[in-house]
Amino acid sequence: MYQFLTAFSCHFHTARDIIQLRAASYGKHLPELGAKLREPEAADFAYGCEVFVATSKLDGSVLGTLRTHSNVMEPLPLQMSLRLSADFHGQRMVESTRLCIKGTAGSSLVRAALFKAFHRYCLAQKVDLMMATGRRPVDRIYESLLFTDVGQTGAFYPMTFTGGVPHRVMYLAPERAREIYVAAQQPHTDFFFEQIHPDIDISGAKDLSDKLWMCPDPQVIPPAHRSHVATVAGTANSLSQ
């Protein structure tokens, strides 16, 4: 389903607005993928997925979007390309995908608002780990948000859902995010944890917190994905750190 929220307003937007931003954003660097994103994806409507959007208060235009995938019923998209270590087995995880930000003077604020929504959503769903993948140089965004590599620091793995482009795979424990940010004096600490933003509204998202999460670990990888699958032997840091 589409969940419409923003740090600026709560206007309704059609799926077309989001899809056009996706196609344009990905088309700049990955033309073939950008062309495929001119239509909605099945995950946009799948159980356990949400699509968030930030809009302008001035004209209602779409400024940014991201989609979340939970492993409540199905493995995460990244798990079709990477076998995570045993540390991640049985963990409630939500992956951020299709992050697209319109190039404007306020793009950094839009990104921060979407990630605040992502974090609040994960807290509400009682998620153990927020997951993200990023190609160069997008991976630096997650690094600045204090996400940690799932394996060797700085390692990249080909991702099938982006046409095999190598991505870093990273995680952050939502329950410990405030502690981690405060300790590191992360610049967005006040924005994420102290400031009140009523317009960041996740109330329309489906509540998964009291559901039985399957947290499946894909033992059998579909043939189309097998040549791309990598394995993480162990984590760089304990998940509890």
C-alpha positions in Angstrom: 0.0 0.0 0.0 1.0 3.6 -0.3 1.5 5.5 2.9 1.6 9.3 2.3 3.6 11.2 4.9 5.9 14.1 5.0 7.7 16.6 7.2 6.0 19.3 5.2 2.4 18.3 4.6 0.0 15.3 4.3 -1.5 15.8 0.8 -2.7 12.8 -1.2 -0.6 11.8 -4.2 -1.2 9.3 -7.0 1.2 6.4 -7.5 2.1 8.1 -10.8 3.9 10.9 -9.0 6.1 8.5 -7.0 6.8 6.3 -10.0 7.9 9.2 -12.2 10.4 10.3 -9.5 11.7 6.7 -9.3 12.1 6.4 -13.0 13.9 9.7 -13.3 16.1 9.2 -10.3 17.3 5.7 -11.3 17.3 6.5 -15.0 20.2 9.0 -14.5 22.6 6.2 -13.5 20.9 3.0 -14.5 18.9 3.7 -17.7 17.6 0.1 -18.1 16.3 0.0 -14.5 14.9 3.5 -14.8 12.8 2.3 -17.8 11.5 -0.7 -15.8 10.5 1.6 -13.0 8.0 3.6 -15.2 5.4 1.1 -13.9 4.4 0.2 -10.3 6.3 -2.8 -8.8 4.5 -5.7 -7.2 6.2 -4.8 -3.9 4.4 -1.5 -3.8 1.2 -3.4 -2.9 2.7 -6.4 -1.1 1.9 -7.3 2.5 4.7 -6.1 4.8 5.8 -3.3 2.5 5.1 0.4 2.8 5.8 3.3 0.5 6.6 6.7 2.1 6.6 10.0 0.3 7.6 13.5 1.3 5.8 16.4 -0.4 6.1 20.2 -0.6 3.8 22.4 1.5 4.0 25.0 -1.2 2.6 23.1 -4.2 2.1 19.5 -3.1 4.8 18.1 -5.4 6.6 14.9 -4.5 10.1 15.7 -3.1 11.2 12.2 -2.0 10.1 8.6 -1.4 11.3 5.3 -0.1 9.8 1.8 0.2 10.2 -0.5 3.2 10.3 -4.3 3.0 9.8 -6.4 6.2 10.7 -10.0 6.6 7.4 -10.7 8.3 6.5 -13.2 5.6 9.2 -13.1 2.9 13.0 -12.7 2.9 14.3 -9.1 2.3 15.2 -8.2 -1.3 18.9 -8.0 -0.3 18.7 -11.7 0.8 18.2 -12.7 -2.8 21.7 -11.5 -3.4 23.5 -12.0 -0.1 23.4 -14.8 2.5 23.6 -13.1 5.8 25.6 -14.6 8.7 23.9 -16.5 11.5 23.8 -13.3 13.6 21.0 -12.1 11.5 18.9 -15.3 11.5 15.6 -14.9 13.3 15.9 -11.1 13.5 12.9 -8.9 12.7 14.3 -6.8 9.8 13.0 -4.0 7.6 14.9 -3.0 4.5 14.8 0.5 2.9 14.7 0.4 -0.9 13.9 2.7 -3.8 15.2 5.8 -2.0 14.7 8.7 -4.4 15.1 12.4 -3.6 14.3 15.2 -5.9 17.3 17.5 -6.5 16.3 20.7 -4.6 17.9 23.1 -2.1 16.1 21.2 0.7 17.0 17.6 -0.4 19.1 16.9 2.7 16.1 17.8 4.9 13.8 15.6 2.8 16.1 12.7 3.2 16.3 13.3 6.9 12.5 13.4 7.2 12.2 10.1 5.3 14.7 8.4 7.5 13.1 9.7 10.7 9.9 8.1 9.4 11.7 4.9 8.6 13.1 4.8 12.1 9.8 5.6 13.8 8.1 2.9 11.7 10.7 0.3 12.8 10.2 1.3 16.4 6.4 0.9 16.1 6.8 -2.5 14.4 9.2 -3.7 17.1 11.9 -4.3 14.5 15.3 -5.6 15.6 17.3 -4.2 12.6 16.9 -1.5 10.0 18.6 -2.7 6.8 19.8 -0.7 3.8 21.9 -1.1 0.7 23.7 1.6 -1.2 25.9 1.8 -4.3 28.7 4.3 -4.5 28.4 7.1 -3.4 24.9 6.5 -1.9 26.5 4.2 0.7 28.1 7.3 2.3 24.6 8.5 3.2 24.0 5.3 5.3 27.5 5.5 6.7 26.8 9.1 7.8 23.5 7.8 9.4 25.7 5.4 11.4 24.6 2.2 9.7 27.2 -0.6 10.1 28.4 -3.0 7.4 26.9 -6.5 7.8 30.4 -8.0 7.1 33.7 -6.6 6.1 33.8 -2.8 6.4 33.3 -1.2 3.0 32.6 -4.5 1.2 30.2 -4.3 -1.9 28.0 -7.1 -3.1 26.1 -7.3 -6.4 22.3 -6.8 -6.0 19.9 -8.4 -8.4 17.2 -5.9 -7.8 19.5 -3.1 -9.2 20.7 -5.1 -12.2 23.8 -6.5 -10.4 25.3 -3.2 -9.4 27.5 -3.7 -6.3 26.1 -2.3 -3.1 27.2 -2.0 0.5 24.8 -3.8 2.9 24.4 -2.2 6.3 22.2 -2.2 9.4 21.2 -0.2 12.4 19.4 -1.3 15.5 16.4 1.1 15.9 16.2 0.7 19.7 19.8 1.7 20.1 19.9 4.5 17.5 19.5 7.4 20.0 22.3 6.0 22.1 24.6 5.6 19.1 23.8 9.0 17.7 24.3 10.8 21.0 27.7 9.0 21.6 28.9 9.9 18.1 27.4 13.5 18.2 25.7 12.8 14.9 24.5 16.1 13.4 20.9 14.8 13.0 20.5 13.7 16.6 18.3 16.6 17.6 16.2 16.4 14.4 15.6 12.6 14.8 15.1 12.3 18.6 14.3 15.7 20.1 12.3 17.8 17.6 8.6 17.1 17.2 7.3 16.8 13.6 3.5 16.2 13.6 3.5 16.0 9.8 5.7 12.8 9.9 2.7 10.6 10.2 3.0 6.8 10.1 -0.4 6.1 11.5 -1.7 4.7 8.2 0.9 2.0 8.0 -0.3 -1.6 8.6 0.5 -2.7 12.1 2.8 -5.7 12.1 4.0 -5.4 15.7 1.8 -8.1 17.1 2.0 -10.5 14.1 4.0 -13.7 13.9 7.1 -12.8 12.0 8.4 -15.7 9.9 11.9 -14.1 9.5 12.7 -16.6 6.7 16.2 -17.2 5.7 16.3 -18.2 2.0 18.0 -21.6 1.9 16.9 -22.1 -1.6 17.8 -19.3 -4.0 15.7 -19.1 -7.2 17.9 -20.1 -10.3 17.7 -16.6 -11.7 19.5 -15.2 -8.7 22.0 -18.0 -7.9 25.0 -16.6 -9.9 24.8 -13.3 -8.0 24.6 -14.7 -4.4 27.4 -13.8 -2.1 27.9 -14.9 1.5 28.7 -13.0 4.7 30.8 -15.3 6.9 30.5 -13.1 10.0 29.7 -9.6 11.1 32.2 -6.9 11.6 30.6 -6.0 14.9 28.2 -7.8 17.2 24.6 -6.9 16.6 24.3 -6.1 20.3 27.1 -3.5 20.2 
